Amino acid sequence: MSQQEDLSAMQHRIDELVRRVGQLEQTVDQLRGTGPAATPAPKPPGRPDLVTIPDTPYDNALWTDSDDEGLGARDRHAP
């Protein structure tokens, strides 16, 4: 099996897992007597919200005129 076929098979399995987890969540909501509009469970203390970081490269314009962290400005010397 090629690497592309392996990746496609894994993606198919992940998609199926996500679908089944969604079904399970709906079943649990029905058993609890709540619907999809139910309020989410409170977040445990000390756990930050997850943030998705894209795989795409950052725009180089973000770094224009920035100082090198810990090294100071490019046009000045350290004391």
Sequence and secondary structure as in RCSB ss.txt:
>XXXX:A:sequence
MSQQEDLSAMQHRIDELVRRVGQLEQTVDQLRGTGPAATPAPKPPGRPDLVTIPDTPYDNALWTDSDDEGLGARD
RHAP
>XXXX:A:secstr
  HHHHHHHHHHHHHHHHHHHHHHHHHHHHHHT  TTS      TT        SS   GGGGTT  BTTTB TT
S   
